[in-house]
Amino acid sequence: MGVALKAENVAIRYITGDFKDIGIKEYVVRKLTHNYHVQDFMAVDGVSFELESGDMLGIIGGNGAGKSTLLKAVAGIMEPTRGKITANGEIAALLELGSGFDGDLTVRENAYLRGAMLGYTKAFMDQTYNQIIEFAELQGFEDRPFKQLSSGMKSRLAFSIASLVKPDILILDEVLSVGDGAFQEKSAKKMREIISQGATTILVSHSLTQIRELCNKVLWLDHGRQVTFGDSKAICDRYEKFLQGDCPAQM
């Protein structure tokens, strides 16, 4: 088994300041008069880990820990401010499932639209369309405007389409929490199938039970910094104590 993914001292900085609330003319004037204020915010700061082919990494931490930001860097959506991410293989990311749809188009039209956005051919979508609708449990809704669906139904369709991929590296950001309990279990089963085919997987989830069940490695982040990385059981046990107030994040 070779190294599938490696992160080396990765840091991602956000810059906030006056430019968010002023126009370009005012920005230039303030720059010239030195009346321009910006602040640096390290969303991720000094994260390192290494995954072998077939590993499943769970990333844990509270809101604002930097989990989703790190995933975007691994997926190639963002460029690290410092450090390096090396991926050996094709990456597929299931992020923000509810985005990228047109509310005025039908469910059927949106399925093809989303498939095209993910790089699927029309022939492939024709072949798998019925499978997508069946998995998403949307039979009878295919010709309805997408905006009439509930948020759970929209997420089920997005997950069903996205889970058709067979990548070398799969990135999942809270996607196993879509729908009701029965659909969540079906989603988890689908992900296990993908993982069993040898994909290296990264999962962000607030469900510690899910992390324990699916992941063999865990990365714990706290306010952008790495607390620890390693064996799933040991870290999940420690994180559980942290949530109960029995253990500090940083030792």
Secondary structure, DSSP 8 states (H G I E B T S, - for coil): --EEEEEEEEEEEEEEEGGGTS-HHHHHHHHHTT---EEEEEEEEEEEEEEETT-EEEEE--TTSSHHHHHHHHHTSS--SEEEEEE-S-EEEE--TT-S--TTSBHHHHHHHHHHHTT--HHHHHHHHHHHHHHHT-TT-TTSBGGGS-HHHHHHHHHHHHTT---SEEEEESGGG-SSHHHHHHHHHHHHHHHHTT-EEEEE-S-HHHHHHH-SEEEEEETTEEEEEEEHHHHHHHHHHHHTTSS-S--
